[in-house]
């Protein structure tokens, strides 16, 4: 019984803290839900694109790690006479 009372008291305290937090941040939560959630799909798409680019970079660096130290020579420009 003692543990049940302790758990109930603990949950009551957490619930009160959560209520205070939600009340204090109500406007921020509303703004996030109305504006922020709409941007999540774009964020996920950008994250996936970035991961693909990083994967490509890692593959290139594994093939030729010296490119981190040495700059590749630029392609020469051929000028017709």
PDB file of N, CA, C and O in Angstrom:
ATOM      1  N   UNK A   1       0.817  -1.193   0.000  1.00  0.00           N
ATOM      2  CA  UNK A   1       0.000   0.000   0.000  1.00  0.00           C
ATOM      3  C   UNK A   1       0.864   1.261   0.000  1.00  0.00           C
ATOM      4  O   UNK A   1       0.536   2.255  -0.648  1.00  0.00           O
ATOM      5  N   UNK A   2       1.965   1.199   0.735  1.00  0.00           N
ATOM      6  CA  UNK A   2       2.842   2.365   0.827  1.00  0.00           C
ATOM      7  C   UNK A   2       3.372   2.722  -0.557  1.00  0.00           C
ATOM      8  O   UNK A   2       3.391   3.895  -0.930  1.00  0.00           O
ATOM      9  N   UNK A   3       3.803   1.713  -1.322  1.00  0.00           N
ATOM     10  CA  UNK A   3       4.337   1.965  -2.670  1.00  0.00           C
ATOM     11  C   UNK A   3       3.269   2.541  -3.592  1.00  0.00           C
ATOM     12  O   UNK A   3       3.556   3.406  -4.419  1.00  0.00           O
ATOM     13  N   UNK A   4       2.038   2.058  -3.449  1.00  0.00           N
ATOM     14  CA  UNK A   4       0.946   2.589  -4.273  1.00  0.00           C
ATOM     15  C   UNK A   4       0.707   4.052  -3.937  1.00  0.00           C
ATOM     16  O   UNK A   4       0.498   4.862  -4.841  1.00  0.00           O
ATOM     17  N   UNK A   5       0.732   4.404  -2.668  1.00  0.00           N
ATOM     18  CA  UNK A   5       0.556   5.800  -2.252  1.00  0.00           C
ATOM     19  C   UNK A   5       1.703   6.666  -2.762  1.00  0.00           C
ATOM     20  O   UNK A   5       1.472   7.780  -3.232  1.00  0.00           O
ATOM     21  N   UNK A   6       2.934   6.168  -2.674  1.00  0.00           N
ATOM     22  CA  UNK A   6       4.087   6.918  -3.182  1.00  0.00           C
ATOM     23  C   UNK A   6       3.975   7.134  -4.688  1.00  0.00           C
ATOM     24  O   UNK A   6       4.234   8.227  -5.191  1.00  0.00           O
ATOM     25  N   UNK A   7       3.590   6.088  -5.391  1.00  0.00           N
ATOM     26  CA  UNK A   7       3.449   6.189  -6.847  1.00  0.00           C
ATOM     27  C   UNK A   7       2.350   7.164  -7.219  1.00  0.00           C
ATOM     28  O   UNK A   7       2.509   7.964  -8.142  1.00  0.00           O
ATOM     29  N   UNK A   8       1.242   7.102  -6.510  1.00  0.00           N
ATOM     30  CA  UNK A   8       0.136   8.026  -6.770  1.00  0.00           C
ATOM     31  C   UNK A   8       0.564   9.470  -6.516  1.00  0.00           C
ATOM     32  O   UNK A   8       0.248  10.359  -7.306  1.00  0.00           O
ATOM     33  N   UNK A   9       1.274   9.705  -5.427  1.00  0.00           N
ATOM     34  CA  UNK A   9       1.770  11.050  -5.123  1.00  0.00           C
ATOM     35  C   UNK A   9       2.736  11.528  -6.203  1.00  0.00           C
ATOM     36  O   UNK A   9       2.672  12.671  -6.654  1.00  0.00           O
ATOM     37  N   UNK A  10       3.627  10.632  -6.605  1.00  0.00           N
ATOM     38  CA  UNK A  10       4.599  10.970  -7.651  1.00  0.00           C
ATOM     39  C   UNK A  10       3.888  11.336  -8.954  1.00  0.00           C
ATOM     40  O   UNK A  10       4.220  12.342  -9.581  1.00  0.00           O
ATOM     41  N   UNK A  11       2.915  10.529  -9.359  1.00  0.00           N
ATOM     42  CA  UNK A  11       2.172  10.807 -10.592  1.00  0.00           C
ATOM     43  C   UNK A  11       1.368  12.099 -10.488  1.00  0.00           C
ATOM     44  O   UNK A  11       1.238  12.830 -11.469  1.00  0.00           O
ATOM     45  N   UNK A  12       0.839  12.377  -9.324  1.00  0.00           N
ATOM     46  CA  UNK A  12       0.109  13.631  -9.108  1.00  0.00           C
ATOM     47  C   UNK A  12       1.047  14.823  -9.268  1.00  0.00           C
ATOM     48  O   UNK A  12       0.684  15.821  -9.890  1.00  0.00           O
ATOM     49  N   UNK A  13       2.250  14.721  -8.709  1.00  0.00           N
ATOM     50  CA  UNK A  13       3.232  15.803  -8.845  1.00  0.00           C
ATOM     51  C   UNK A  13       3.654  16.004 -10.293  1.00  0.00           C
ATOM     52  O   UNK A  13       3.760  17.134 -10.768  1.00  0.00           O
ATOM     53  N   UNK A  14       3.893  14.899 -10.990  1.00  0.00           N
ATOM     54  CA  UNK A  14       4.278  15.003 -12.400  1.00  0.00           C
ATOM     55  C   UNK A  14       3.156  15.631 -13.209  1.00  0.00           C
ATOM     56  O   UNK A  14       3.402  16.479 -14.067  1.00  0.00           O
ATOM     57  N   UNK A  15       1.935  15.220 -12.941  1.00  0.00           N
ATOM     58  CA  UNK A  15       0.782  15.774 -13.650  1.00  0.00           C
ATOM     59  C   UNK A  15       0.659  17.274 -13.404  1.00  0.00           C
ATOM     60  O   UNK A  15       0.382  18.030 -14.335  1.00  0.00           O
ATOM     61  N   UNK A  16       0.861  17.712 -12.174  1.00  0.00           N
ATOM     62  CA  UNK A  16       0.791  19.143 -11.848  1.00  0.00           C
ATOM     63  C   UNK A  16       1.905  19.910 -12.546  1.00  0.00           C
ATOM     64  O   UNK A  16       1.674  21.003 -13.064  1.00  0.00           O
ATOM     65  N   UNK A  17       3.115  19.346 -12.565  1.00  0.00           N
ATOM     66  CA  UNK A  17       4.227  20.001 -13.253  1.00  0.00           C
ATOM     67  C   UNK A  17       3.955  20.113 -14.747  1.00  0.00           C
ATOM     68  O   UNK A  17       4.231  21.147 -15.357  1.00  0.00           O
ATOM     69  N   UNK A  18       3.416  19.053 -15.334  1.00  0.00           N
ATOM     70  CA  UNK A  18       3.087  19.069 -16.755  1.00  0.00           C
ATOM     71  C   UNK A  18       2.014  20.097 -17.063  1.00  0.00           C
ATOM     72  O   UNK A  18       2.099  20.801 -18.069  1.00  0.00           O
ATOM     73  N   UNK A  19       1.004  20.190 -16.206  1.00  0.00           N
ATOM     74  CA  UNK A  19      -0.049  21.194 -16.382  1.00  0.00           C
ATOM     75  C   UNK A  19       0.537  22.605 -16.341  1.00  0.00           C
ATOM     76  O   UNK A  19       0.187  23.448 -17.166  1.00  0.00           O
ATOM     77  N   UNK A  20       1.436  22.862 -15.376  1.00  0.00           N
ATOM     78  CA  UNK A  20       2.064  24.191 -15.290  1.00  0.00           C
ATOM     79  C   UNK A  20       2.895  24.476 -16.541  1.00  0.00           C
ATOM     80  O   UNK A  20       2.867  25.586 -17.073  1.00  0.00           O
ATOM     81  N   UNK A  21       3.627  23.475 -17.000  1.00  0.00           N
ATOM     82  CA  UNK A  21       4.482  23.661 -18.181  1.00  0.00           C
ATOM     83  C   UNK A  21       3.636  23.948 -19.423  1.00  0.00           C
ATOM     84  O   UNK A  21       3.954  24.848 -20.200  1.00  0.00           O
ATOM     85  N   UNK A  22       2.568  23.188 -19.604  1.00  0.00           N
ATOM     86  CA  UNK A  22       1.695  23.395 -20.762  1.00  0.00           C
ATOM     87  C   UNK A  22       1.043  24.768 -20.695  1.00  0.00           C
ATOM     88  O   UNK A  22       0.928  25.447 -21.715  1.00  0.00           O
ATOM     89  N   UNK A  23       0.619  25.179 -19.522  1.00  0.00           N
ATOM     90  CA  UNK A  23       0.011  26.502 -19.359  1.00  0.00           C
ATOM     91  C   UNK A  23       1.024  27.601 -19.677  1.00  0.00           C
ATOM     92  O   UNK A  23       0.695  28.581 -20.346  1.00  0.00           O
ATOM     93  N   UNK A  24       2.244  27.436 -19.200  1.00  0.00           N
ATOM     94  CA  UNK A  24       3.269  28.453 -19.433  1.00  0.00           C
ATOM     95  C   UNK A  24       3.685  28.520 -20.902  1.00  0.00           C
ATOM     96  O   UNK A  24       4.086  29.581 -21.381  1.00  0.00           O
ATOM     97  N   UNK A  25       3.595  27.410 -21.613  1.00  0.00           N
ATOM     98  CA  UNK A  25       4.058  27.367 -22.998  1.00  0.00           C
ATOM     99  C   UNK A  25       2.923  27.136 -23.989  1.00  0.00           C
ATOM    100  O   UNK A  25       3.153  26.658 -25.100  1.00  0.00           O
ATOM    101  N   UNK A  26       1.732  27.463 -23.602  1.00  0.00           N
ATOM    102  CA  UNK A  26       0.560  27.222 -24.442  1.00  0.00           C
ATOM    103  C   UNK A  26       0.684  27.889 -25.800  1.00  0.00           C
ATOM    104  O   UNK A  26       0.398  27.271 -26.825  1.00  0.00           O
ATOM    105  N   UNK A  27       1.109  29.146 -25.817  1.00  0.00           N
ATOM    106  CA  UNK A  27       1.239  29.876 -27.081  1.00  0.00           C
ATOM    107  C   UNK A  27       2.314  29.247 -27.974  1.00  0.00           C
ATOM    108  O   UNK A  27       2.125  29.115 -29.183  1.00  0.00           O
ATOM    109  N   UNK A  28       3.440  28.862 -27.369  1.00  0.00           N
ATOM    110  CA  UNK A  28       4.505  28.222 -28.137  1.00  0.00           C
ATOM    111  C   UNK A  28       4.055  26.885 -28.721  1.00  0.00           C
ATOM    112  O   UNK A  28       4.374  26.555 -29.863  1.00  0.00           O
ATOM    113  N   UNK A  29       3.320  26.131 -27.933  1.00  0.00           N
ATOM    114  CA  UNK A  29       2.826  24.835 -28.407  1.00  0.00           C
ATOM    115  C   UNK A  29       1.854  25.035 -29.563  1.00  0.00           C
ATOM    116  O   UNK A  29       1.918  24.320 -30.562  1.00  0.00           O
ATOM    117  N   UNK A  30       0.959  26.003 -29.428  1.00  0.00           N
ATOM    118  CA  UNK A  30       0.011  26.291 -30.515  1.00  0.00           C
ATOM    119  C   UNK A  30       0.742  26.697 -31.788  1.00  0.00           C
ATOM    120  O   UNK A  30       0.389  26.256 -32.882  1.00  0.00           O
ATOM    121  N   UNK A  31       1.757  27.536 -31.642  1.00  0.00           N
ATOM    122  CA  UNK A  31       2.520  27.981 -32.812  1.00  0.00           C
ATOM    123  C   UNK A  31       3.251  26.806 -33.459  1.00  0.00           C
ATOM    124  O   UNK A  31       3.274  26.691 -34.684  1.00  0.00           O
ATOM    125  N   UNK A  32       3.844  25.939 -32.652  1.00  0.00           N
ATOM    126  CA  UNK A  32       4.540  24.779 -33.196  1.00  0.00           C
ATOM    127  C   UNK A  32       3.581  23.860 -33.942  1.00  0.00           C
ATOM    128  O   UNK A  32       3.882  23.386 -35.037  1.00  0.00           O
ATOM    129  N   UNK A  33       2.421  23.615 -33.334  1.00  0.00           N
ATOM    130  CA  UNK A  33       1.462  22.710 -33.957  1.00  0.00           C
ATOM    131  C   UNK A  33       0.939  23.304 -35.263  1.00  0.00           C
ATOM    132  O   UNK A  33       0.766  22.577 -36.241  1.00  0.00           O
ATOM    133  N   UNK A  34       0.687  24.609 -35.295  1.00  0.00           N
ATOM    134  CA  UNK A  34       0.127  25.210 -36.502  1.00  0.00           C
ATOM    135  C   UNK A  34       1.178  25.465 -37.572  1.00  0.00           C
ATOM    136  O   UNK A  34       0.872  25.341 -38.758  1.00  0.00           O
ATOM    137  N   UNK A  35       2.404  25.815 -37.199  1.00  0.00           N
ATOM    138  CA  UNK A  35       3.427  26.143 -38.192  1.00  0.00           C
ATOM    139  C   UNK A  35       4.524  25.086 -38.285  1.00  0.00           C
ATOM    140  O   UNK A  35       4.907  24.686 -39.385  1.00  0.00           O
ATOM    141  N   UNK A  36       5.019  24.642 -37.165  1.00  0.00           N
ATOM    142  CA  UNK A  36       6.178  23.757 -37.143  1.00  0.00           C
ATOM    143  C   UNK A  36       5.915  22.382 -37.712  1.00  0.00           C
ATOM    144  O   UNK A  36       6.751  21.842 -38.436  1.00  0.00           O
ATOM    145  N   UNK A  37       4.777  21.811 -37.399  1.00  0.00           N
ATOM    146  CA  UNK A  37       4.497  20.461 -37.880  1.00  0.00           C
ATOM    147  C   UNK A  37       4.382  20.408 -39.391  1.00  0.00           C
ATOM    148  O   UNK A  37       4.686  19.382 -40.000  1.00  0.00           O
ATOM    149  N   UNK A  38       3.949  21.496 -40.004  1.00  0.00           N
ATOM    150  CA  UNK A  38       3.833  21.526 -41.464  1.00  0.00           C
ATOM    151  C   UNK A  38       5.195  21.463 -42.136  1.00  0.00           C
ATOM    152  O   UNK A  38       5.299  21.059 -43.294  1.00  0.00           O
ATOM    153  N   UNK A  39       6.242  21.859 -41.416  1.00  0.00           N
ATOM    154  CA  UNK A  39       7.581  21.867 -41.988  1.00  0.00           C
ATOM    155  C   UNK A  39       8.336  20.552 -41.790  1.00  0.00           C
ATOM    156  O   UNK A  39       9.425  20.375 -42.336  1.00  0.00           O
ATOM    157  N   UNK A  40       7.775  19.648 -41.029  1.00  0.00           N
ATOM    158  CA  UNK A  40       8.453  18.376 -40.752  1.00  0.00           C
ATOM    159  C   UNK A  40       8.709  17.569 -42.026  1.00  0.00           C
ATOM    160  O   UNK A  40       9.817  17.056 -42.181  1.00  0.00           O
ATOM    161  N   UNK A  41       7.740  17.426 -42.955  1.00  0.00           N
ATOM    162  CA  UNK A  41       8.038  16.660 -44.172  1.00  0.00           C
ATOM    163  C   UNK A  41       9.200  17.250 -44.978  1.00  0.00           C
ATOM    164  O   UNK A  41      10.018  16.503 -45.515  1.00  0.00           O
ATOM    165  N   UNK A  42       9.279  18.576 -45.066  1.00  0.00           N
ATOM    166  CA  UNK A  42      10.397  19.201 -45.785  1.00  0.00           C
ATOM    167  C   UNK A  42      11.707  18.948 -45.052  1.00  0.00           C
ATOM    168  O   UNK A  42      12.736  18.708 -45.683  1.00  0.00           O
ATOM    169  N   UNK A  43      11.675  19.000 -43.737  1.00  0.00           N
ATOM    170  CA  UNK A  43      12.872  18.712 -42.946  1.00  0.00           C
ATOM    171  C   UNK A  43      13.339  17.279 -43.177  1.00  0.00           C
ATOM    172  O   UNK A  43      14.536  17.032 -43.319  1.00  0.00           O
ATOM    173  N   UNK A  44      12.415  16.348 -43.214  1.00  0.00           N
ATOM    174  CA  UNK A  44      12.765  14.946 -43.455  1.00  0.00           C
ATOM    175  C   UNK A  44      13.348  14.773 -44.845  1.00  0.00           C
ATOM    176  O   UNK A  44      14.341  14.065 -45.012  1.00  0.00           O
ATOM    177  N   UNK A  45      12.745  15.411 -45.852  1.00  0.00           N
ATOM    178  CA  UNK A  45      13.261  15.314 -47.215  1.00  0.00           C
ATOM    179  C   UNK A  45      14.671  15.899 -47.305  1.00  0.00           C
ATOM    180  O   UNK A  45      15.544  15.308 -47.940  1.00  0.00           O
ATOM    181  N   UNK A  46      14.900  17.054 -46.677  1.00  0.00           N
ATOM    182  CA  UNK A  46      16.232  17.664 -46.683  1.00  0.00           C
ATOM    183  C   UNK A  46      17.243  16.788 -45.964  1.00  0.00           C
ATOM    184  O   UNK A  46      18.391  16.668 -46.392  1.00  0.00           O
ATOM    185  N   UNK A  47      16.813  16.181 -44.876  1.00  0.00           N
ATOM    186  CA  UNK A  47      17.708  15.299 -44.122  1.00  0.00           C
ATOM    187  C   UNK A  47      18.095  14.084 -44.956  1.00  0.00           C
ATOM    188  O   UNK A  47      19.259  13.682 -44.963  1.00  0.00           O
ATOM    189  N   UNK A  48      17.138  13.501 -45.652  1.00  0.00           N
ATOM    190  CA  UNK A  48      17.431  12.348 -46.514  1.00  0.00           C
ATOM    191  C   UNK A  48      18.395  12.740 -47.631  1.00  0.00           C
ATOM    192  O   UNK A  48      19.325  11.993 -47.937  1.00  0.00           O
ATOM    193  N   UNK A  49      18.181  13.901 -48.238  1.00  0.00           N
ATOM    194  CA  UNK A  49      19.076  14.364 -49.308  1.00  0.00           C
ATOM    195  C   UNK A  49      20.483  14.582 -48.764  1.00  0.00           C
ATOM    196  O   UNK A  49      21.465  14.235 -49.421  1.00  0.00           O
ATOM    197  N   UNK A  50      20.584  15.148 -47.580  1.00  0.00           N
ATOM    198  CA  UNK A  50      21.894  15.378 -46.970  1.00  0.00           C
ATOM    199  C   UNK A  50      22.594  14.063 -46.665  1.00  0.00           C
ATOM    200  O   UNK A  50      23.801  13.936 -46.868  1.00  0.00           O
ATOM    201  N   UNK A  51      21.850  13.100 -46.185  1.00  0.00           N
ATOM    202  CA  UNK A  51      22.438  11.792 -45.888  1.00  0.00           C
ATOM    203  C   UNK A  51      22.931  11.128 -47.170  1.00  0.00           C
ATOM    204  O   UNK A  51      23.994  10.507 -47.176  1.00  0.00           O
ATOM    205  N   UNK A  52      22.170  11.253 -48.251  1.00  0.00           N
ATOM    206  CA  UNK A  52      22.626  10.688 -49.535  1.00  0.00           C
ATOM    207  C   UNK A  52      23.927  11.340 -49.983  1.00  0.00           C
ATOM    208  O   UNK A  52      24.837  10.659 -50.455  1.00  0.00           O
ATOM    209  N   UNK A  53      24.014  12.662 -49.835  1.00  0.00           N
ATOM    210  CA  UNK A  53      25.249  13.366 -50.225  1.00  0.00           C
ATOM    211  C   UNK A  53      26.426  12.938 -49.347  1.00  0.00           C
ATOM    212  O   UNK A  53      27.537  12.738 -49.837  1.00  0.00           O
ATOM    213  N   UNK A  54      26.171  12.800 -48.055  1.00  0.00           N
ATOM    214  CA  UNK A  54      27.234  12.360 -47.151  1.00  0.00           C
ATOM    215  C   UNK A  54      27.684  10.936 -47.476  1.00  0.00           C
ATOM    216  O   UNK A  54      28.875  10.630 -47.423  1.00  0.00           O
ATOM    217  N   UNK A  55      26.731  10.070 -47.811  1.00  0.00           N
ATOM    218  CA  UNK A  55      27.087   8.705 -48.211  1.00  0.00           C
ATOM    219  C   UNK A  55      27.976   8.722 -49.452  1.00  0.00           C
ATOM    220  O   UNK A  55      28.966   7.994 -49.528  1.00  0.00           O
ATOM    221  N   UNK A  56      27.615   9.551 -50.409  1.00  0.00           N
ATOM    222  CA  UNK A  56      28.416   9.666 -51.636  1.00  0.00           C
ATOM    223  C   UNK A  56      29.824  10.176 -51.311  1.00  0.00           C
ATOM    224  O   UNK A  56      30.811   9.670 -51.847  1.00  0.00           O
ATOM    225  N   UNK A  57      29.909  11.169 -50.440  1.00  0.00           N
ATOM    226  CA  UNK A  57      31.206  11.714 -50.047  1.00  0.00           C
ATOM    227  C   UNK A  57      32.056  10.655 -49.350  1.00  0.00           C
ATOM    228  O   UNK A  57      33.254  10.543 -49.612  1.00  0.00           O
ATOM    229  N   UNK A  58      31.440   9.887 -48.471  1.00  0.00           N
ATOM    230  CA  UNK A  58      32.183   8.836 -47.758  1.00  0.00           C
ATOM    231  C   UNK A  58      32.721   7.805 -48.735  1.00  0.00           C
ATOM    232  O   UNK A  58      33.861   7.360 -48.602  1.00  0.00           O
ATOM    233  N   UNK A  59      31.920   7.422 -49.709  1.00  0.00           N
ATOM    234  CA  UNK A  59      32.379   6.457 -50.717  1.00  0.00           C
ATOM    235  C   UNK A  59      33.556   7.032 -51.490  1.00  0.00           C
ATOM    236  O   UNK A  59      34.547   6.337 -51.717  1.00  0.00           O
ATOM    237  N   UNK A  60      33.457   8.298 -51.898  1.00  0.00           N
ATOM    238  CA  UNK A  60      34.551   8.938 -52.639  1.00  0.00           C
ATOM    239  C   UNK A  60      35.814   9.020 -51.788  1.00  0.00           C
ATOM    240  O   UNK A  60      36.914   8.793 -52.293  1.00  0.00           O
ATOM    241  N   UNK A  61      35.670   9.341 -50.510  1.00  0.00           N
ATOM    242  CA  UNK A  61      36.835   9.441 -49.636  1.00  0.00           C
ATOM    243  C   UNK A  61      37.458   8.076 -49.368  1.00  0.00           C
ATOM    244  O   UNK A  61      38.673   7.973 -49.194  1.00  0.00           O
ATOM    245  N   UNK A  62      36.656   7.050 -49.336  1.00  0.00           N
ATOM    246  CA  UNK A  62      37.208   5.702 -49.157  1.00  0.00           C
ATOM    247  C   UNK A  62      38.011   5.291 -50.383  1.00  0.00           C
ATOM    248  O   UNK A  62      39.045   4.634 -50.262  1.00  0.00           O
ATOM    249  N   UNK A  63      37.537   5.677 -51.562  1.00  0.00           N
ATOM    250  CA  UNK A  63      38.244   5.337 -52.797  1.00  0.00           C
ATOM    251  C   UNK A  63      39.543   6.127 -52.911  1.00  0.00           C
ATOM    252  O   UNK A  63      40.558   5.597 -53.363  1.00  0.00           O
ATOM    253  N   UNK A  64      39.511   7.377 -52.507  1.00  0.00           N
ATOM    254  CA  UNK A  64      40.672   8.245 -52.670  1.00  0.00           C
ATOM    255  C   UNK A  64      40.779   9.186 -51.467  1.00  0.00           C
ATOM    256  O   UNK A  64      40.398  10.351 -51.573  1.00  0.00           O
ATOM    257  N   UNK A  65      41.287   8.710 -50.329  1.00  0.00           N
ATOM    258  CA  UNK A  65      41.358   9.553 -49.137  1.00  0.00           C
ATOM    259  C   UNK A  65      42.339  10.713 -49.271  1.00  0.00           C
ATOM    260  O   UNK A  65      42.250  11.683 -48.518  1.00  0.00           O
ATOM    261  N   UNK A  66      43.263  10.629 -50.208  1.00  0.00           N
ATOM    262  CA  UNK A  66      44.241  11.705 -50.356  1.00  0.00           C
ATOM    263  C   UNK A  66      43.609  13.008 -50.845  1.00  0.00           C
ATOM    264  O   UNK A  66      44.229  14.068 -50.757  1.00  0.00           O
ATOM    265  N   UNK A  67      42.393  12.935 -51.354  1.00  0.00           N
ATOM    266  CA  UNK A  67      41.755  14.163 -51.836  1.00  0.00           C
ATOM    267  C   UNK A  67      41.469  15.149 -50.703  1.00  0.00           C
ATOM    268  O   UNK A  67      41.205  16.326 -50.952  1.00  0.00           O
ATOM    269  N   UNK A  68      41.522  14.666 -49.455  1.00  0.00           N
ATOM    270  CA  UNK A  68      41.389  15.586 -48.323  1.00  0.00           C
ATOM    271  C   UNK A  68      42.642  16.436 -48.146  1.00  0.00           C
ATOM    272  O   UNK A  68      42.571  17.571 -47.675  1.00  0.00           O
ATOM    273  N   UNK A  69      43.795  15.875 -48.528  1.00  0.00           N
ATOM    274  CA  UNK A  69      45.064  16.555 -48.324  1.00  0.00           C
ATOM    275  C   UNK A  69      45.504  17.292 -49.587  1.00  0.00           C
ATOM    276  O   UNK A  69      45.937  18.443 -49.530  1.00  0.00           O
ATOM    277  N   UNK A  70      45.388  16.621 -50.706  1.00  0.00           N
ATOM    278  CA  UNK A  70      45.850  17.186 -51.977  1.00  0.00           C
ATOM    279  C   UNK A  70      44.669  17.652 -52.801  1.00  0.00           C
ATOM    280  O   UNK A  70      43.680  16.940 -52.972  1.00  0.00           O
ATOM    281  N   UNK A  71      44.798  18.870 -53.309  1.00  0.00           N
ATOM    282  CA  UNK A  71      43.760  19.387 -54.184  1.00  0.00           C
ATOM    283  C   UNK A  71      43.905  18.739 -55.551  1.00  0.00           C
ATOM    284  O   UNK A  71      45.014  18.659 -56.079  1.00  0.00           O
ATOM    285  N   UNK A  72      42.804  18.276 -56.133  1.00  0.00           N
ATOM    286  CA  UNK A  72      42.929  17.730 -57.472  1.00  0.00           C
ATOM    287  C   UNK A  72      43.286  18.842 -58.469  1.00  0.00           C
ATOM    288  O   UNK A  72      42.840  19.983 -58.342  1.00  0.00           O
ATOM    289  N   UNK A  73      44.087  18.482 -59.444  1.00  0.00           N
ATOM    290  CA  UNK A  73      44.468  19.453 -60.463  1.00  0.00           C
ATOM    291  C   UNK A  73      43.262  19.815 -61.303  1.00  0.00           C
ATOM    292  O   UNK A  73      42.494  18.937 -61.697  1.00  0.00           O
ATOM    293  N   UNK A  74      43.084  21.094 -61.581  1.00  0.00           N
ATOM    294  CA  UNK A  74      41.950  21.467 -62.426  1.00  0.00           C
ATOM    295  C   UNK A  74      42.172  20.965 -63.853  1.00  0.00           C
ATOM    296  O   UNK A  74      43.302  20.784 -64.306  1.00  0.00           O
ATOM    297  N   UNK A  75      41.091  20.757 -64.517  1.00  0.00           N
ATOM    298  CA  UNK A  75      41.170  20.323 -65.911  1.00  0.00           C
ATOM    299  C   UNK A  75      41.753  21.455 -66.739  1.00  0.00           C
ATOM    300  O   UNK A  75      41.329  22.602 -66.600  1.00  0.00           O
ATOM    301  N   UNK A  76      42.730  21.150 -67.607  1.00  0.00           N
ATOM    302  CA  UNK A  76      43.326  22.213 -68.414  1.00  0.00           C
ATOM    303  C   UNK A  76      42.311  22.740 -69.435  1.00  0.00           C
ATOM    304  O   UNK A  76      41.460  22.005 -69.935  1.00  0.00           O
ATOM    305  N   UNK A  77      42.431  24.014 -69.721  1.00  0.00           N
ATOM    306  CA  UNK A  77      41.584  24.633 -70.720  1.00  0.00           C
ATOM    307  C   UNK A  77      42.356  24.628 -72.031  1.00  0.00           C
ATOM    308  O   UNK A  77      43.465  25.154 -72.119  1.00  0.00           O
ATOM    309  N   UNK A  78      41.764  24.037 -73.025  1.00  0.00           N
ATOM    310  CA  UNK A  78      42.422  23.977 -74.344  1.00  0.00           C
ATOM    311  C   UNK A  78      41.881  25.111 -75.178  1.00  0.00           C
ATOM    312  O   UNK A  78      40.675  25.244 -75.382  1.00  0.00           O
ATOM    313  N   UNK A  79      42.811  25.931 -75.659  1.00  0.00           N
ATOM    314  CA  UNK A  79      42.440  27.083 -76.467  1.00  0.00           C
ATOM    315  C   UNK A  79      42.824  26.773 -77.912  1.00  0.00           C
ATOM    316  O   UNK A  79      43.980  26.470 -78.206  1.00  0.00           O
ATOM    317  N   UNK A  80      41.871  26.851 -78.782  1.00  0.00           N
ATOM    318  CA  UNK A  80      42.119  26.600 -80.208  1.00  0.00           C
ATOM    319  C   UNK A  80      42.926  27.760 -80.780  1.00  0.00           C
ATOM    320  O   UNK A  80      42.648  28.915 -80.456  1.00  0.00           O
ATOM    321  N   UNK A  81      43.940  27.472 -81.641  1.00  0.00           N
ATOM    322  CA  UNK A  81      44.731  28.567 -82.236  1.00  0.00           C
ATOM    323  C   UNK A  81      43.984  29.347 -83.284  1.00  0.00           C
ATOM    324  O   UNK A  81      44.529  30.289 -83.859  1.00  0.00           O
TER     325      UNK A  81
END
